[in-house]
């Protein structure tokens, strides 16, 4: 079907009218209204809207071939003006439409369905999808058929088209702004980025690209299609897919830095040249385009042969035809039924490919080529993450193999002696997870349980001053050892350093002698050596005050604890199967082995029985604050930015925000307690009260008395508790907040003390005084600046009875139009700030709006 300009313009007008109605009535579209919205095709083939159409006399300036479109164009402008708040908004809508004329070529539904079907055939059903240049969402609609639960984020810079897009997909993240506005938290976030990206040599300003060390990234800003490819790769995760229809300028450019940058971090999946008549039915124009499918691969080391071909440009000396080497070597990847040598839109020699099968025929050939390329090149393990997971597991396995020495655990009877095996030398940079145990002496370490005869076997061993001191030293050495990283379920046998037969005999005799004399359970200090264990101040006196009943109760608690611990050790031993081991060689002399207790991960504090439960129960337990980052509990307000102090849900914690997006943020708690925490919470209340009041009055130009009273209350309470905001003890806290410097301006110094600023009494974002008619444009400008803080031409016309054109002529050289704010500014403000960045952004805007 041929492109009918008048019908397309009529469809666009009705879609825009429907979108305005839905906005005004604040409701979702009905089925019939959705059908009207979906017929919107943009203004890519309707350059007539660039012509003047304010009055009937403007028709004389139109070409005869376009006169039939004059009346609908006038209706379009009237519709937009009637639904605009003021002249500034009307101009924004019109400028947005004009900017889209050169780049808005909507993709036929047959093509988007084919791409979505092939992706689904290869199990590419994204959970997170990005559409950086959505139009009215044809790609979104095609992908949602296969992934209805996908989380979709779409960008559309054109204001009217973005409004239509929001009403078509109210449950998805539809953003009416440029793709360059995407926030950093969405890097490496999406599974799939698919779009028909803008065409043309339009510059895009991106601060991150501007500061990049990569020449390819910096140069990509000069052409919008190159920029979209690199920015799209940034947005998808490792293994994610980028599938963009773009102009032939990406692959045919003689500058290879961008393509080298692309293939340094992505694998080529498919590259197909599309026929020039692809957009004829929808946009009435013929333009060459390519479908390029890439798969992000951050671990990529080198390019493939086809990828190297794509970085090479070859020129035919006879015809001066320049083309990408990939399509010269792979002509089967060009969708066409006929070809001819002609010129491109810039007048340079180029091959023009046409397809006689229209959109359906093009879609059939495209499906076959995509299926072949996906079969041979798409790495599904990389897309699903199994390659990365396998690599991580392999790395962990190797690390465990290197860092974990074998630990041999054996249970040995007390009648045997085990020779300590010689440890293998280890590299200096590797340490075993369990340090070798020191070789203990025969001395016994005294514990609190010994005071009540709870470990009879230990308490009956000989107590010599020398051995007790040695045991005490070794006990302190043992306490500084690092905690073992593995569970040891059997007793570890430690061997004394050097034990002679004589020593063993003496120990046995001492043990026999000691066991022959039973200990009185009530004589709790019978076994203490008071010479080597001097009393701690007041400790033994307190112990002596314990009644026999209390002592009996404590002994019973200790006995129950010992039984539980013994039962737990038996269960652990049973859980580990015995493995046959080679018995170590035994020496002729077999000194008695000292069996160390089983090592577990449970800290002693967790199992020890409290001697004073009543006293410890009265101790206040210190609150443990969770300082891990988490999602902020609500959408951040407009005045909050990176580093703003906030309180979490329920005002339990104070922290700051990071990774802010229009859909949420990350809350990072701060370790503030007591006085500092209360002060920070009160500061947050004061700051929010100020920001909300200022934004309300600035936007609506009307005073809000209740909110001003609330601001005064918050300020007075803060000053009463903690002093002035600019006081030395408060400045540090205020400056922790990203907007703290603005809050300090709520006070001004007068006569050596701080007083409230004007906003506590009256609005400061606009003037509440009424102005009578002024006599000159200069006075009107001053009145506008005093009332609104900006150049408001509508207000200036009202108080001077002049036209906007007369005011602009009279104020020429004093005010300038700033496209970055879509309005006029005084000269001093226009040239203030980062003038280099402003100049680059204005130059980019002029490239997008050549008619302005």
Legacy VTK file of the C-alpha trace (Angstrom):
# vtk DataFile Version 3.0
C-alpha trace
ASCII
DATASET POLYDATA
POINTS 852 float
0.000 0.000 0.000
1.397 3.404 -1.001
2.115 6.002 1.660
-0.946 8.245 2.009
0.340 11.442 3.621
-3.083 12.975 4.256
-4.416 9.829 5.940
-1.278 9.433 8.048
-1.511 13.054 9.175
-5.182 12.553 10.047
-4.353 9.417 12.058
-1.646 11.304 13.952
-3.985 14.192 14.789
-6.653 11.851 16.161
-4.078 9.950 18.227
-2.753 13.204 19.719
-6.299 14.374 20.458
-7.055 11.085 22.238
-3.858 11.333 24.300
-4.759 14.854 25.449
-8.236 13.655 26.475
-6.784 10.779 28.491
-4.356 13.158 30.184
-7.100 15.601 31.040
-9.434 12.924 32.384
-6.607 11.011 34.069
-7.755 7.548 32.992
-6.607 4.564 30.970
-7.502 4.084 27.311
-10.414 1.949 26.193
-10.040 -0.692 23.482
-11.250 1.731 20.815
-8.939 4.471 22.062
-5.973 2.084 22.068
-6.678 1.307 18.415
-6.612 5.046 17.640
-3.349 5.505 19.553
-1.704 2.573 17.756
-2.352 4.158 14.369
0.048 6.971 15.241
3.065 6.707 12.895
5.105 9.791 13.735
6.050 12.599 11.366
9.027 10.988 9.640
7.452 11.396 6.192
5.445 14.540 6.971
7.850 17.417 6.524
4.883 19.738 5.918
4.659 20.436 9.653
7.900 22.398 9.311
6.055 25.000 7.228
4.366 28.022 8.879
0.689 27.369 9.592
-0.512 30.008 12.024
-2.728 31.996 9.680
-4.463 31.430 6.342
-2.042 33.796 4.652
0.765 31.335 5.392
-0.655 29.029 2.703
0.957 31.151 -0.016
4.338 29.998 1.230
3.502 26.324 0.760
4.326 24.252 -2.301
1.375 23.201 -4.426
2.059 19.537 -3.757
1.615 20.154 -0.019
-1.435 22.453 -0.095
-3.834 19.592 0.644
-2.003 19.158 3.966
-2.271 22.844 4.977
-5.686 22.588 6.668
-4.807 19.451 8.716
-1.532 21.098 9.735
-3.386 24.192 10.951
-5.702 21.889 12.917
-2.700 20.141 14.429
-1.195 23.405 15.670
-4.557 24.562 17.045
-5.012 21.262 18.883
-1.584 21.506 20.485
-2.044 25.164 21.451
-5.425 24.500 23.092
-3.949 21.736 25.229
-0.796 23.610 26.274
-0.542 25.464 29.570
1.242 28.415 28.003
3.197 29.522 24.979
6.378 27.948 26.323
4.826 24.479 26.511
3.286 24.903 23.061
6.694 25.748 21.626
8.198 22.703 23.349
5.621 20.419 21.722
6.162 21.904 18.261
9.957 21.868 18.536
9.785 18.232 19.624
7.696 17.307 16.583
10.013 19.143 14.210
13.042 17.376 15.686
11.449 13.986 14.991
10.777 14.668 11.307
14.288 13.696 10.247
14.650 10.631 12.470
11.192 9.100 13.086
10.913 6.119 10.711
8.663 3.539 12.359
9.365 -0.146 11.779
6.685 -2.288 10.092
4.951 -4.707 12.460
5.973 -7.694 10.310
9.652 -6.942 10.942
9.348 -6.472 14.705
7.311 -9.666 15.005
9.945 -11.594 13.033
12.789 -10.416 15.283
10.784 -11.216 18.412
9.809 -14.662 17.091
13.398 -15.668 16.278
14.611 -14.487 19.683
11.876 -16.529 21.347
12.711 -19.575 19.205
16.197 -19.497 20.739
14.826 -19.108 24.294
15.640 -15.419 24.511
12.652 -14.357 26.603
13.951 -11.424 28.604
12.933 -10.658 32.151
14.232 -7.093 31.688
13.938 -5.372 28.336
15.141 -1.982 27.117
13.727 0.010 24.192
15.827 3.193 23.849
13.822 4.761 20.987
10.347 3.332 21.336
8.099 5.458 19.133
4.646 4.058 19.905
6.103 0.745 21.104
5.948 -1.659 18.149
8.969 -3.581 19.462
7.518 -3.539 22.968
4.254 -5.027 21.706
6.047 -7.768 19.751
8.286 -8.782 22.661
5.477 -8.777 25.228
3.663 -11.429 23.189
6.429 -13.891 24.147
7.381 -12.389 27.527
4.178 -10.941 29.002
5.743 -10.582 32.462
8.849 -8.764 31.249
9.895 -5.573 33.000
10.114 -3.072 30.118
11.798 0.324 30.155
11.292 2.432 27.031
12.531 5.898 26.083
10.902 8.314 23.652
12.246 11.830 23.354
9.357 13.317 21.392
6.894 14.777 23.895
3.679 13.937 22.059
4.838 10.472 21.017
5.946 9.814 24.599
2.503 10.794 25.863
0.880 8.316 23.477
3.363 5.640 24.516
2.501 6.085 28.203
-1.191 5.577 27.521
-0.554 2.474 25.416
1.564 0.794 28.127
0.524 2.291 31.482
1.934 -0.650 33.471
5.463 -0.384 32.061
8.275 2.131 32.559
7.654 4.515 29.675
9.956 7.552 29.896
9.494 10.720 27.870
13.127 11.785 27.626
16.267 10.983 25.687
18.110 7.688 26.102
21.138 9.633 27.323
19.181 10.344 30.533
19.300 6.709 31.678
20.796 6.447 35.149
23.988 4.609 36.041
22.243 1.917 38.186
20.748 0.562 34.953
24.173 -0.301 33.529
24.598 -4.090 33.160
20.924 -4.454 34.062
18.874 -5.565 31.048
18.724 -8.935 29.301
17.797 -7.471 25.922
17.942 -4.091 24.186
15.963 -3.971 20.945
14.971 -0.950 18.879
14.936 0.957 15.633
17.331 3.661 16.755
17.399 7.218 15.341
19.151 7.912 12.030
21.327 10.857 11.130
24.510 12.684 12.067
23.050 14.164 15.234
25.358 14.805 18.159
24.484 13.646 21.669
26.057 14.996 24.827
26.846 12.438 27.529
29.113 13.458 30.403
30.333 9.891 30.998
31.280 9.446 27.352
32.917 12.875 27.331
35.162 11.935 30.280
35.975 8.468 28.920
39.575 7.452 28.190
38.366 5.583 25.103
38.589 7.566 21.882
35.819 5.398 20.402
33.399 6.341 23.174
34.203 10.033 22.933
33.803 10.086 19.155
30.516 8.113 19.342
28.784 11.240 20.687
29.070 12.899 17.281
26.590 10.529 15.614
23.443 9.393 17.368
23.440 5.845 15.927
26.976 5.129 17.146
26.126 6.540 20.547
23.014 4.355 20.890
24.991 1.194 20.166
27.639 1.808 22.813
25.105 3.087 25.331
22.912 0.051 24.658
25.826 -2.295 25.293
26.486 -0.514 28.571
22.885 -1.135 29.638
22.718 -4.896 28.996
24.320 -7.406 31.316
27.166 -9.724 30.411
25.692 -12.210 27.945
22.811 -9.870 27.137
21.755 -9.092 23.574
21.564 -5.837 21.631
19.465 -5.959 18.450
19.236 -2.568 16.711
17.987 -1.492 13.308
20.236 1.400 12.411
21.469 3.423 9.480
24.215 2.098 7.239
26.443 4.762 8.756
27.407 2.440 11.618
29.069 -0.145 9.363
29.951 2.044 6.370
31.746 4.799 8.246
35.436 5.127 7.383
36.149 5.831 11.053
36.604 2.440 12.675
37.122 3.471 16.313
33.472 2.906 17.264
33.313 -0.543 15.645
36.566 -1.526 17.342
35.048 -0.429 20.642
31.899 -2.460 19.944
33.665 -5.705 19.102
36.088 -5.394 21.993
33.220 -6.121 24.397
30.624 -7.941 22.275
30.328 -10.898 19.926
28.746 -10.571 16.508
25.557 -12.625 16.306
24.086 -11.292 13.067
24.500 -8.435 10.595
21.889 -8.137 7.842
21.523 -5.334 5.324
17.859 -4.385 4.867
16.320 -3.077 1.641
15.926 0.658 1.105
12.152 0.394 0.668
11.605 -1.060 4.153
10.007 2.146 5.495
8.178 3.214 2.344
4.704 2.205 3.512
5.069 3.805 6.968
7.189 6.856 6.254
7.053 7.349 2.492
10.835 7.412 2.196
13.639 5.147 1.034
16.630 4.875 3.292
19.297 2.203 3.726
19.453 0.399 7.062
21.109 -2.566 8.779
19.991 -4.968 11.493
22.933 -5.640 13.816
22.661 -8.167 16.651
25.433 -8.286 19.276
25.953 -10.336 22.427
27.845 -8.674 25.255
30.946 -10.586 26.347
33.099 -8.874 28.954
35.639 -11.714 28.999
36.278 -11.483 25.264
39.951 -11.670 24.264
40.047 -11.363 20.477
37.861 -10.710 17.445
36.574 -13.363 15.113
37.306 -13.275 11.383
33.885 -11.813 10.551
34.246 -9.195 13.261
37.575 -8.112 11.830
35.927 -7.832 8.418
33.297 -5.506 9.895
36.005 -3.060 10.963
37.327 -2.781 7.384
35.992 -0.403 4.724
36.690 -1.099 1.065
36.360 1.422 -1.779
35.894 0.530 -5.439
38.228 2.803 -7.392
36.092 2.595 -10.538
32.729 3.511 -9.026
33.987 5.286 -5.862
31.588 3.004 -4.001
32.471 2.563 -0.321
31.110 -0.432 1.542
31.779 -2.596 4.562
34.029 -5.593 3.834
31.636 -7.933 5.641
28.876 -7.454 3.052
31.379 -7.687 0.209
32.414 -11.125 1.508
28.859 -12.084 2.557
26.453 -10.764 -0.114
23.983 -13.469 0.969
23.341 -11.355 4.082
21.632 -8.600 2.055
17.822 -8.781 1.910
16.816 -7.778 -1.630
15.371 -8.908 -4.911
17.011 -6.203 -7.015
19.980 -3.872 -6.687
21.257 -0.806 -8.517
24.061 1.712 -8.200
22.682 5.064 -7.056
23.380 7.679 -4.365
22.662 7.841 -0.639
20.747 10.731 1.035
23.996 12.704 1.127
24.639 12.382 -2.618
27.486 9.877 -2.365
27.634 6.726 -4.560
25.834 3.829 -2.895
24.146 0.562 -3.732
20.363 0.752 -3.461
18.649 -2.550 -2.594
14.917 -3.058 -3.134
12.569 -5.909 -2.283
9.480 -6.537 -4.378
7.779 -8.595 -1.682
6.983 -5.561 0.481
7.079 -5.961 4.284
5.859 -9.586 4.287
8.500 -10.702 1.780
11.233 -8.844 3.620
10.160 -10.491 6.896
10.331 -13.977 5.359
13.911 -13.544 4.089
14.928 -11.885 7.359
13.627 -14.824 9.418
15.682 -17.321 7.406
18.918 -15.312 7.765
18.426 -14.655 11.470
17.732 -18.326 12.135
20.998 -19.322 10.446
23.062 -16.703 12.277
21.544 -17.460 15.672
22.116 -21.174 15.153
25.851 -20.738 14.588
26.720 -17.683 16.672
24.370 -17.201 19.615
26.029 -18.436 22.836
23.098 -19.569 24.940
25.311 -20.610 27.848
26.678 -17.076 27.927
23.168 -15.611 27.760
21.826 -17.864 30.518
24.878 -17.216 32.682
26.052 -20.833 32.895
29.449 -19.932 31.437
30.011 -17.284 34.065
28.721 -19.626 36.764
30.966 -22.447 35.591
33.940 -20.106 35.537
33.192 -18.971 39.065
32.803 -22.534 40.323
36.048 -23.564 38.664
37.842 -20.635 40.265
36.443 -21.512 43.685
37.361 -25.175 43.237
40.951 -24.324 42.333
41.166 -21.912 45.226
39.865 -24.525 47.646
42.302 -27.077 46.298
45.236 -24.777 46.883
44.207 -23.283 50.183
42.766 -26.278 52.048
45.443 -28.699 53.315
44.326 -32.197 54.216
43.539 -32.562 57.919
43.919 -36.049 59.358
41.896 -36.677 62.482
42.280 -39.879 64.464
40.883 -41.110 67.713
43.684 -42.710 69.724
43.405 -44.577 73.005
45.216 -43.233 76.032
47.493 -46.291 76.089
48.998 -45.461 72.692
51.443 -42.853 71.601
51.113 -41.204 68.222
54.076 -39.740 66.462
53.405 -36.289 65.098
53.583 -36.459 61.300
56.033 -34.130 59.645
54.204 -31.255 58.002
54.924 -30.492 54.373
56.502 -27.089 53.758
54.029 -24.568 52.372
54.625 -21.543 50.179
55.116 -18.249 51.977
51.938 -16.751 50.554
49.727 -19.694 51.565
48.555 -20.453 55.062
46.582 -23.479 56.193
43.111 -22.725 57.410
43.897 -24.419 60.746
47.143 -23.380 62.374
49.248 -26.207 63.898
48.430 -26.596 67.574
51.170 -25.917 70.116
52.524 -28.982 71.831
50.972 -28.821 75.258
52.765 -29.745 78.455
51.327 -32.051 81.090
50.178 -29.134 83.195
46.468 -28.693 83.701
44.725 -25.367 83.164
42.333 -24.353 85.903
38.835 -23.246 84.970
35.916 -21.851 86.947
34.228 -25.264 86.876
37.086 -26.699 88.938
36.004 -24.577 91.881
32.981 -26.804 92.454
34.533 -30.180 91.612
32.588 -30.422 88.336
35.463 -32.053 86.415
36.642 -34.549 88.900
39.197 -36.194 86.647
41.012 -32.962 85.939
40.759 -31.608 89.456
42.446 -34.739 90.832
45.642 -34.267 88.862
48.754 -33.012 90.713
49.031 -29.280 91.029
52.556 -27.956 90.882
53.295 -24.290 90.701
55.631 -24.614 87.749
53.229 -26.672 85.651
50.341 -24.383 86.437
52.305 -21.382 85.257
53.273 -23.173 82.058
49.645 -24.164 81.488
48.586 -20.579 82.038
51.085 -19.350 79.447
50.023 -21.953 76.904
46.368 -21.150 77.579
46.942 -17.516 76.705
48.825 -18.565 73.588
45.987 -20.848 72.609
43.437 -18.064 72.956
45.090 -15.888 70.297
44.994 -18.611 67.664
42.601 -17.914 64.788
39.287 -19.694 64.825
39.340 -22.851 62.677
37.434 -22.595 59.421
36.204 -26.200 59.337
34.266 -28.435 61.692
36.385 -31.014 63.497
34.201 -33.795 64.751
36.742 -36.135 66.308
39.242 -35.577 69.074
42.577 -34.301 67.820
45.549 -35.991 69.430
48.318 -33.639 70.505
51.712 -35.008 71.486
53.889 -33.574 74.266
57.245 -32.253 73.203
59.518 -34.603 75.105
58.372 -36.989 77.787
60.780 -39.353 79.487
59.747 -42.669 81.049
60.542 -41.263 84.453
58.139 -38.394 84.004
55.409 -40.759 82.889
55.919 -42.916 85.975
55.788 -39.909 88.261
52.600 -38.704 86.650
50.944 -42.118 87.007
51.930 -42.364 90.632
50.666 -38.882 91.322
47.411 -39.661 89.583
46.944 -42.901 91.534
47.695 -41.182 94.801
45.298 -38.378 94.049
42.444 -40.663 93.024
42.804 -42.677 96.207
41.702 -39.656 98.219
38.070 -38.748 97.433
37.227 -35.070 97.364
34.524 -33.561 99.494
32.035 -32.044 97.085
31.189 -29.286 99.566
34.830 -28.367 100.086
35.004 -26.198 96.989
38.461 -24.783 97.703
40.173 -27.979 98.857
42.159 -28.410 95.653
43.227 -24.775 95.227
46.862 -23.761 95.601
46.514 -20.335 97.205
50.204 -19.545 96.610
50.012 -19.815 92.846
46.368 -18.698 92.588
46.117 -15.503 94.629
42.541 -14.381 95.179
41.048 -11.728 92.946
39.808 -8.724 94.902
36.521 -9.699 96.495
36.013 -12.772 94.289
36.539 -15.557 96.786
34.749 -13.604 99.479
31.714 -13.494 97.181
32.061 -17.216 96.477
32.120 -17.978 100.208
28.774 -16.235 100.591
27.060 -18.782 98.335
24.658 -21.020 100.242
24.970 -24.836 99.961
21.672 -24.904 98.070
23.015 -22.408 95.492
26.225 -24.427 95.133
24.198 -27.601 94.573
22.084 -25.808 91.966
25.174 -24.605 90.108
26.723 -28.105 90.177
23.500 -29.540 88.725
23.489 -26.934 85.916
27.088 -27.748 85.079
26.374 -31.498 85.076
23.473 -31.034 82.646
25.641 -28.886 80.410
28.412 -31.513 80.351
25.916 -34.260 79.458
24.494 -32.208 76.565
27.957 -31.455 75.258
29.017 -35.121 75.446
25.866 -36.219 73.622
26.471 -33.642 70.901
30.054 -34.876 70.438
28.861 -38.481 70.073
26.326 -37.458 67.431
29.025 -35.625 65.446
31.352 -38.631 65.580
28.568 -40.917 64.315
27.761 -38.518 61.480
31.281 -38.827 60.006
32.007 -42.284 58.533
35.265 -43.921 59.535
37.790 -44.268 56.752
40.604 -46.815 56.837
43.898 -45.096 57.536
47.428 -46.317 57.776
48.411 -46.527 61.443
51.380 -44.318 62.210
54.577 -45.938 63.350
54.779 -46.318 67.141
57.965 -45.756 69.049
59.276 -48.119 71.647
58.621 -45.613 74.370
54.929 -44.748 74.461
54.254 -41.733 76.620
50.677 -41.112 77.630
48.817 -39.103 75.032
46.836 -36.075 76.100
43.551 -35.888 74.247
42.409 -32.364 73.367
38.727 -31.593 73.492
36.764 -31.583 70.249
36.878 -28.267 68.372
33.572 -26.828 67.256
32.457 -23.568 65.722
30.267 -22.744 68.716
31.873 -19.949 70.765
32.321 -20.636 74.493
30.086 -17.697 75.318
27.195 -19.376 73.512
27.215 -22.543 75.652
28.712 -21.463 78.957
26.341 -21.550 81.917
25.935 -18.176 83.561
26.921 -18.078 87.224
24.787 -14.988 87.811
21.712 -15.197 85.557
19.741 -12.666 87.616
22.445 -10.017 87.320
23.081 -10.618 83.608
19.352 -10.490 82.836
19.292 -6.926 84.138
22.017 -5.786 81.695
20.568 -3.864 78.706
21.333 -5.626 75.464
23.031 -3.396 72.897
20.935 -2.995 69.741
22.639 -4.382 66.648
22.154 -2.002 63.702
21.921 -3.526 60.243
24.210 -1.364 58.087
23.761 -3.333 54.876
22.381 -1.422 51.856
18.744 -2.066 51.004
16.012 -0.718 48.779
14.557 2.621 49.834
10.969 2.099 50.958
9.415 4.647 48.585
10.056 6.606 45.405
12.487 9.464 46.207
11.035 12.957 46.187
12.228 15.409 43.561
14.604 17.264 45.889
16.466 14.105 46.925
19.630 13.213 45.069
22.780 11.130 45.479
24.007 11.557 49.046
20.809 13.024 50.529
20.152 12.110 54.159
16.873 10.276 54.705
15.096 8.213 57.347
13.953 4.721 56.521
10.475 3.271 57.080
9.339 3.854 60.650
12.239 6.303 61.227
14.311 3.575 62.868
17.511 4.356 60.975
19.139 7.344 59.344
21.181 6.969 56.168
21.789 8.383 52.721
20.532 7.567 49.227
22.525 6.248 46.306
21.747 4.803 42.861
18.683 7.042 42.541
16.332 6.443 39.611
12.738 7.575 38.957
11.642 4.139 40.191
13.540 3.851 43.466
16.894 4.151 45.211
19.269 2.318 47.529
19.262 3.212 51.219
22.666 3.050 52.921
22.240 3.170 56.737
24.656 5.165 58.883
25.867 4.083 62.293
24.354 6.994 64.204
23.046 6.474 67.717
21.413 8.394 70.489
21.888 12.158 70.347
23.389 12.264 66.840
20.637 10.069 65.424
17.872 12.226 66.906
19.539 15.367 65.588
19.829 13.892 62.076
16.154 12.853 62.105
15.081 16.348 63.136
17.280 17.837 60.393
15.645 15.612 57.753
12.199 16.836 58.848
13.332 20.456 58.561
14.950 20.008 55.150
11.947 18.182 53.670
9.580 20.861 54.988
11.636 23.588 53.282
12.028 21.733 49.962
8.335 20.866 49.696
7.228 24.408 50.456
9.658 25.960 47.986
8.744 23.542 45.183
5.014 24.069 45.715
5.222 27.853 45.616
7.703 27.867 42.741
5.512 25.679 40.546
2.085 27.125 41.378
3.058 30.702 42.219
0.759 30.760 45.228
1.560 30.932 48.929
1.006 27.868 51.113
0.336 29.068 54.676
-0.009 25.654 56.424
3.268 24.377 54.987
5.023 27.595 56.019
3.761 27.117 59.569
5.076 23.544 59.494
8.484 24.788 58.325
8.622 27.286 61.223
7.688 24.545 63.693
10.421 22.207 62.440
13.034 24.967 62.517
12.086 26.201 66.007
12.217 22.658 67.401
15.634 22.014 65.889
17.083 25.268 67.237
15.557 24.715 70.668
17.150 21.256 70.943
20.451 21.594 69.121
21.134 25.260 68.386
21.311 27.188 65.104
21.887 25.380 61.833
25.090 27.362 61.291
26.374 26.643 64.796
29.729 24.897 64.880
28.311 21.720 66.403
25.688 21.393 63.623
27.467 22.433 60.434
29.246 19.103 60.060
25.973 17.169 60.203
24.209 19.543 57.790
27.038 19.283 55.262
26.768 15.488 55.312
23.563 16.023 53.313
23.840 16.558 49.553
21.613 19.639 49.823
23.011 20.855 53.110
24.473 24.062 51.733
20.989 25.247 50.718
19.659 24.526 54.207
22.388 26.647 55.806
20.996 29.593 53.834
17.775 29.356 55.873
19.621 31.521 58.395
21.352 34.838 57.914
23.626 36.722 60.268
22.399 39.976 61.774
24.105 41.888 64.603
26.272 38.915 65.522
23.536 36.294 65.669
21.586 34.101 63.250
18.004 34.931 62.288
15.435 33.292 60.014
15.523 33.865 56.264
12.631 35.461 54.365
10.993 32.166 53.348
9.799 31.680 56.941
7.565 34.747 56.487
6.639 34.937 52.783
7.212 33.243 49.410
10.601 33.844 47.815
10.182 31.957 44.516
7.824 34.635 43.164
6.684 38.093 44.057
3.346 38.507 45.802
3.126 42.178 44.871
0.862 43.134 41.978
2.438 45.256 39.251
0.683 48.015 37.397
1.364 48.589 33.742
4.966 49.558 33.120
6.191 51.914 30.507
9.088 50.087 28.863
10.283 46.555 27.974
13.217 46.997 30.389
10.824 47.649 33.278
8.732 44.657 32.208
11.853 42.487 32.283
12.686 43.661 35.802
9.126 42.984 36.935
9.227 39.468 35.474
12.535 38.703 37.193
11.224 40.011 40.509
7.982 38.020 40.318
9.085 34.739 38.749
12.869 34.777 38.712
12.761 34.091 34.961
11.899 35.789 31.664
8.133 35.262 31.309
7.066 36.775 27.981
3.349 36.216 28.615
3.496 38.212 31.844
5.583 40.911 30.201
3.021 41.251 27.390
0.227 41.689 29.916
1.868 44.562 31.765
3.142 46.393 28.672
0.353 45.796 26.139
3.071 44.791 23.650
3.544 41.711 21.504
6.177 39.114 22.176
7.977 40.052 18.949
8.173 43.720 20.031
9.579 42.732 23.430
12.211 40.445 21.888
13.262 43.162 19.467
13.546 45.784 22.220
15.475 43.426 24.530
17.814 42.076 21.862
21.258 41.610 23.376
19.856 41.413 26.911
17.918 38.130 26.690
18.707 34.987 24.677
16.779 31.854 23.871
18.277 28.843 25.673
17.106 25.558 24.099
18.392 23.645 27.105
15.615 25.151 29.254
13.244 25.797 26.320
12.894 29.448 27.254
14.574 32.852 27.355
17.234 33.832 29.857
19.011 37.054 30.665
22.531 37.343 29.280
24.275 36.984 32.657
22.550 33.677 33.403
22.934 32.382 29.852
26.742 32.634 29.926
27.103 31.493 33.552
28.247 28.052 34.653
30.070 25.514 32.505
29.971 27.435 29.237
31.905 24.731 27.342
29.353 22.084 28.234
26.508 24.470 27.401
28.032 25.237 24.018
28.360 21.528 23.174
24.777 20.812 24.203
23.422 23.788 22.265
25.406 22.696 19.221
23.858 19.234 19.536
20.392 20.799 19.792
21.007 22.870 16.659
21.945 19.683 14.836
18.638 18.124 15.896
16.683 21.250 14.929
18.172 22.538 11.657
15.089 24.612 10.906
15.289 26.617 14.142
LINES 1 853
852 0 1 2 3 4 5 6 7 8 9 10 11 12 13 14 15 16 17 18 19 20 21 22 23 24 25 26 27 28 29 30 31 32 33 34 35 36 37 38 39 40 41 42 43 44 45 46 47 48 49 50 51 52 53 54 55 56 57 58 59 60 61 62 63 64 65 66 67 68 69 70 71 72 73 74 75 76 77 78 79 80 81 82 83 84 85 86 87 88 89 90 91 92 93 94 95 96 97 98 99 100 101 102 103 104 105 106 107 108 109 110 111 112 113 114 115 116 117 118 119 120 121 122 123 124 125 126 127 128 129 130 131 132 133 134 135 136 137 138 139 140 141 142 143 144 145 146 147 148 149 150 151 152 153 154 155 156 157 158 159 160 161 162 163 164 165 166 167 168 169 170 171 172 173 174 175 176 177 178 179 180 181 182 183 184 185 186 187 188 189 190 191 192 193 194 195 196 197 198 199 200 201 202 203 204 205 206 207 208 209 210 211 212 213 214 215 216 217 218 219 220 221 222 223 224 225 226 227 228 229 230 231 232 233 234 235 236 237 238 239 240 241 242 243 244 245 246 247 248 249 250 251 252 253 254 255 256 257 258 259 260 261 262 263 264 265 266 267 268 269 270 271 272 273 274 275 276 277 278 279 280 281 282 283 284 285 286 287 288 289 290 291 292 293 294 295 296 297 298 299 300 301 302 303 304 305 306 307 308 309 310 311 312 313 314 315 316 317 318 319 320 321 322 323 324 325 326 327 328 329 330 331 332 333 334 335 336 337 338 339 340 341 342 343 344 345 346 347 348 349 350 351 352 353 354 355 356 357 358 359 360 361 362 363 364 365 366 367 368 369 370 371 372 373 374 375 376 377 378 379 380 381 382 383 384 385 386 387 388 389 390 391 392 393 394 395 396 397 398 399 400 401 402 403 404 405 406 407 408 409 410 411 412 413 414 415 416 417 418 419 420 421 422 423 424 425 426 427 428 429 430 431 432 433 434 435 436 437 438 439 440 441 442 443 444 445 446 447 448 449 450 451 452 453 454 455 456 457 458 459 460 461 462 463 464 465 466 467 468 469 470 471 472 473 474 475 476 477 478 479 480 481 482 483 484 485 486 487 488 489 490 491 492 493 494 495 496 497 498 499 500 501 502 503 504 505 506 507 508 509 510 511 512 513 514 515 516 517 518 519 520 521 522 523 524 525 526 527 528 529 530 531 532 533 534 535 536 537 538 539 540 541 542 543 544 545 546 547 548 549 550 551 552 553 554 555 556 557 558 559 560 561 562 563 564 565 566 567 568 569 570 571 572 573 574 575 576 577 578 579 580 581 582 583 584 585 586 587 588 589 590 591 592 593 594 595 596 597 598 599 600 601 602 603 604 605 606 607 608 609 610 611 612 613 614 615 616 617 618 619 620 621 622 623 624 625 626 627 628 629 630 631 632 633 634 635 636 637 638 639 640 641 642 643 644 645 646 647 648 649 650 651 652 653 654 655 656 657 658 659 660 661 662 663 664 665 666 667 668 669 670 671 672 673 674 675 676 677 678 679 680 681 682 683 684 685 686 687 688 689 690 691 692 693 694 695 696 697 698 699 700 701 702 703 704 705 706 707 708 709 710 711 712 713 714 715 716 717 718 719 720 721 722 723 724 725 726 727 728 729 730 731 732 733 734 735 736 737 738 739 740 741 742 743 744 745 746 747 748 749 750 751 752 753 754 755 756 757 758 759 760 761 762 763 764 765 766 767 768 769 770 771 772 773 774 775 776 777 778 779 780 781 782 783 784 785 786 787 788 789 790 791 792 793 794 795 796 797 798 799 800 801 802 803 804 805 806 807 808 809 810 811 812 813 814 815 816 817 818 819 820 821 822 823 824 825 826 827 828 829 830 831 832 833 834 835 836 837 838 839 840 841 842 843 844 845 846 847 848 849 850 851
